Amino acid sequence: MKFLLAASVAVCCITPALADDAAITWTLKGATFDPSPLTIETKGDFTIKFINTNATAGELECKGLKIEKAVVAGGTIMVRVLNPKPGTYDCVDEPHEDVAKAQIIIK
């Protein structure tokens, strides 16, 4: 019984690290998303590690994927995308959406 409890605790502790290791990095530099477009080949959920290198706060918004999350200046956020459908999705850095635009392409 003690072994099962220890194994359960170990699995719980390992799972978040695995999710972070599999994250796809996307960076905002000025008004440019890198890479652009962000192309993802997946058959399931995925995580985006979004890095804002700017000296001002931003907000990653991608309505088609139901993403809307603020990121502080020089900060990083993790965004989990559930049940993605193949397609092309327009994204912006909302406070600067007139110039900071990109796409996520899911294959």
C-alpha positions in Angstrom: 0.0 0.0 0.0 2.8 2.4 0.8 4.4 1.7 -2.6 1.2 2.7 -4.4 0.9 5.9 -2.5 4.5 6.8 -3.2 4.1 6.0 -6.9 1.0 8.1 -7.1 2.8 11.1 -5.5 5.7 10.6 -7.9 3.4 10.7 -11.0 1.6 13.8 -9.7 4.9 15.6 -9.2 6.3 14.6 -12.6 3.3 15.6 -14.8 3.7 19.4 -14.7 7.4 19.2 -15.6 6.6 17.1 -18.7 4.0 19.6 -19.8 6.5 22.5 -19.5 9.2 20.5 -21.3 6.9 20.0 -24.3 6.0 23.7 -24.6 6.3 25.5 -27.9 8.2 28.8 -27.5 6.8 31.9 -29.1 8.5 35.3 -28.6 7.3 38.9 -28.9 10.1 41.3 -29.9 8.9 44.8 -30.5 5.9 44.3 -32.8 7.3 41.0 -34.2 6.3 37.5 -33.2 9.1 35.0 -33.6 8.6 32.7 -35.4 5.9 34.1 -37.6 3.8 32.3 -38.5 4.0 29.7 -35.6 3.4 26.4 -37.3 2.3 23.5 -35.1 1.9 19.9 -36.1 -0.2 18.1 -33.5 -2.9 15.6 -33.0 -3.8 16.9 -29.5 -3.5 19.6 -26.9 -0.3 21.7 -26.7 1.2 24.4 -24.6 2.7 27.7 -25.8 5.4 29.4 -23.8 4.9 33.0 -24.7 7.8 35.4 -23.9 7.4 39.1 -24.0 10.9 40.7 -24.4 9.4 44.2 -24.6 9.7 46.9 -21.9 5.9 47.2 -21.9 3.1 44.8 -20.9 1.2 43.0 -23.6 -1.6 40.5 -24.1 -1.6 37.5 -26.4 -5.0 37.3 -28.0 -6.1 34.7 -30.5 -9.9 34.6 -30.6 -10.1 31.5 -32.8 -8.2 29.4 -30.2 -9.9 31.2 -27.2 -6.6 32.7 -26.0 -6.6 36.0 -24.2 -3.9 36.3 -21.6 -1.9 39.3 -20.3 1.9 39.2 -20.0 4.0 41.7 -18.0 6.9 43.5 -19.5 9.8 41.1 -19.8 7.6 38.3 -18.6 6.6 34.8 -19.7 3.2 33.1 -19.7 2.2 29.5 -20.4 -1.0 29.0 -22.5 -2.6 25.5 -22.9 -4.6 25.0 -26.1 -7.2 22.2 -25.7 -8.8 20.3 -28.6 -7.2 22.3 -31.4 -8.6 22.0 -34.9 -6.4 22.3 -38.0 -6.5 25.7 -39.5 -5.0 29.2 -39.5 -5.6 31.5 -36.6 -5.0 35.2 -36.4 -3.3 36.5 -33.2 -2.3 39.9 -31.9 -0.5 41.6 -29.1 -3.8 43.3 -28.1 -2.4 46.7 -26.8 -0.5 47.0 -30.1 -2.9 45.1 -32.4 -2.6 47.6 -35.2 1.1 46.6 -35.7 1.8 43.4 -33.7 0.1 40.6 -35.7 0.9 37.0 -36.4 -0.7 33.6 -37.1 -0.8 30.2 -35.6 -1.1 27.4 -38.2 -2.2 24.1 -36.9 -1.6 21.1 -39.1 
